[in-house]
Amino acid sequence: MAEIAVETELITERLRLRTYQEADAEAFLTLIQENKTRLAPSFPSRVRVTNRSEEALRLIKRFRVDWQLGQVYAFGIWRKEQNVYIGDISLKNFDNSIPKAEVGYYLAAASEGRGYCTEALRAVTNFAFEQLDVNKLYIRCSLGNNRSYALAERCGYQREGLVRHDFRDHTRQLIDVYYYGITRPDYRAFYQN
């Protein structure tokens, strides 16, 4: 896998996706806290470890180390014109024998339904195939998360199946998830035509 600079930035029509800086800790914390109830089922560990400023800063520092190690590529999502932080999209759970990675994402509630996550997912998908040279990306969506799997399908990911008891939510309950995937041939057909 290619070595990617920690200061990587992806630009879309309306968004700037970039690596987190220490100065982003307060905006990161505020978004998590304001959206805690809705994020907790899908991002229980992130919500659990982000309750105070120092925890947010520690997590951002961890993101930067993980990036340097090629373990997690965490991008904050900002609206370009207003420079407002609205969410996160990350590549994680790498299996370098394939290579493949999982994509995880969330937006602040106020930013949903405007196409921002579609822009972000397309940019990160392109980054993963073109810069990291992955052969596959996948997304796990809980059964009730219709918005997430509609987004995956809009961005060329195909539902590959239902995996039972594959994720532990914020209540520690095991839940079933749909897996969506996009392979390199899928990517070429969807993104390069």
C-alpha positions in Angstrom: 0.0 0.0 0.0 1.3 3.5 -0.9 2.5 5.9 1.8 0.0 8.8 1.9 0.9 12.2 3.5 -0.8 13.0 6.8 -1.9 16.4 5.5 -4.0 14.8 2.7 -7.0 16.8 1.5 -9.8 15.8 -0.9 -11.8 18.5 -2.5 -15.3 18.0 -4.0 -17.8 20.5 -5.4 -19.0 21.6 -2.0 -16.7 19.9 0.5 -13.2 19.7 1.8 -12.3 16.4 3.3 -9.0 16.6 5.3 -7.1 14.9 8.0 -7.9 16.2 11.5 -5.7 18.9 13.2 -5.5 19.4 16.9 -7.4 22.7 16.5 -10.4 20.6 15.3 -10.9 19.0 18.7 -13.6 21.3 19.9 -15.7 21.1 16.7 -15.2 17.4 16.7 -16.4 17.1 20.3 -19.4 19.4 19.7 -20.6 17.4 16.7 -20.3 14.1 18.7 -22.1 15.6 21.7 -24.9 17.2 19.7 -25.5 14.0 17.8 -24.7 11.5 20.5 -28.1 9.8 20.6 -28.3 9.1 16.9 -24.6 8.2 16.5 -24.3 5.9 19.5 -25.9 2.8 17.9 -23.5 2.8 14.9 -20.4 4.4 16.5 -20.5 3.3 20.1 -16.8 3.5 20.8 -16.4 6.9 19.3 -19.3 8.3 21.3 -18.1 6.5 24.5 -14.5 8.0 24.3 -15.5 11.6 23.2 -17.1 13.3 26.2 -14.5 15.9 27.1 -12.1 18.2 25.2 -9.1 16.3 26.2 -10.6 13.0 25.0 -11.4 14.6 21.6 -7.9 15.9 21.3 -6.5 12.5 22.3 -8.6 10.8 19.6 -7.5 13.3 17.0 -3.9 12.7 17.9 -4.6 8.9 17.6 -6.1 9.4 14.1 -2.9 11.1 13.0 -0.7 8.2 14.3 -3.1 5.6 12.8 -2.8 7.5 9.4 1.0 7.4 9.6 0.9 3.7 10.3 -1.6 3.1 7.4 -4.2 1.6 9.8 -7.0 4.2 9.6 -7.5 7.1 7.2 -9.9 9.4 9.1 -11.1 12.5 7.2 -13.1 15.3 8.7 -15.8 16.7 6.4 -16.1 20.5 6.1 -18.4 22.6 3.9 -16.0 24.5 1.8 -17.6 27.9 1.6 -18.4 28.3 5.3 -15.5 26.1 6.6 -18.0 24.4 8.9 -17.3 20.9 10.2 -20.2 18.6 9.4 -19.0 15.0 9.8 -16.5 12.2 9.4 -15.6 9.5 6.8 -12.9 7.0 7.5 -11.2 4.0 5.9 -10.5 1.3 8.6 -10.2 -2.4 9.3 -7.7 -3.0 6.6 -6.9 -6.5 5.3 -3.7 -6.0 3.4 -3.8 -9.5 2.0 -6.6 -8.5 -0.4 -6.2 -5.4 0.1 -9.6 -4.2 1.3 -10.9 -1.8 3.9 -14.2 -0.8 5.5 -15.7 2.7 5.0 -17.5 4.3 8.0 -19.2 7.7 7.9 -21.6 10.1 9.7 -22.9 13.6 9.4 -24.4 16.0 11.8 -28.2 15.7 11.7 -28.5 19.3 10.3 -26.3 18.3 7.3 -28.2 15.1 6.3 -30.3 14.9 3.1 -28.3 17.4 1.1 -26.0 15.1 -0.8 -22.9 15.9 1.3 -22.3 12.2 2.3 -22.7 11.2 -1.4 -19.9 13.6 -2.3 -17.7 12.5 0.5 -18.2 8.7 -0.1 -17.4 9.1 -3.8 -14.3 11.1 -3.0 -13.0 8.6 -0.4 -13.9 5.7 -2.7 -11.8 7.3 -5.5 -9.0 8.0 -3.0 -9.0 4.4 -1.8 -8.8 2.8 -5.3 -6.5 5.4 -6.8 -4.1 6.3 -4.0 -4.2 3.3 -1.6 -4.6 0.8 -4.5 -7.3 -1.3 -2.7 -9.1 -4.1 -4.5 -12.3 -3.8 -2.5 -14.1 -1.5 -0.1 -17.1 -2.5 2.1 -19.7 -0.8 4.2 -21.6 -2.4 7.1 -25.2 -1.0 7.6 -27.6 -2.0 10.4 -30.8 -3.3 9.0 -32.8 -0.2 10.0 -30.4 2.3 8.5 -32.1 2.8 5.1 -30.3 6.1 4.4 -26.9 4.4 4.7 -27.6 1.6 2.3 -29.4 3.9 -0.2 -26.2 6.0 0.0 -24.0 2.9 -0.6 -26.0 1.9 -3.6 -25.9 5.5 -5.1 -22.2 5.3 -4.9 -21.8 2.0 -6.7 -21.7 -0.4 -3.8 -23.7 -3.6 -4.1 -25.4 -5.4 -1.3 -23.5 -8.6 -0.8 -25.5 -10.1 2.0 -26.8 -10.2 5.5 -24.3 -11.1 8.3 -25.9 -12.1 11.5 -24.6 -10.8 14.9 -21.7 -9.0 13.2 -21.7 -5.8 15.2 -22.2 -4.8 18.9 -24.2 -1.6 19.4 -24.1 0.9 22.2 -26.3 -1.3 24.4 -23.8 -4.2 23.8 -26.5 -6.1 21.9 -25.3 -8.1 18.8 -27.0 -6.9 15.7 -27.3 -8.1 12.1 -25.8 -5.9 9.3 -26.0 -5.7 5.6 -22.6 -5.8 3.9 -22.2 -3.6 0.8 -19.1 -3.9 -1.4 -17.4 -2.4 -4.4 -14.6 -4.2 -6.1 -12.0 -2.7 -8.5 -14.0 -3.9 -11.6 -17.2 -2.4 -10.1 -15.2 0.8 -9.4 -13.9 1.0 -12.9 -17.4 0.5 -14.4 -19.2 2.9 -12.1 -16.6 5.7 -11.6 -14.5 5.7 -14.8 -17.2 5.5 -17.5 
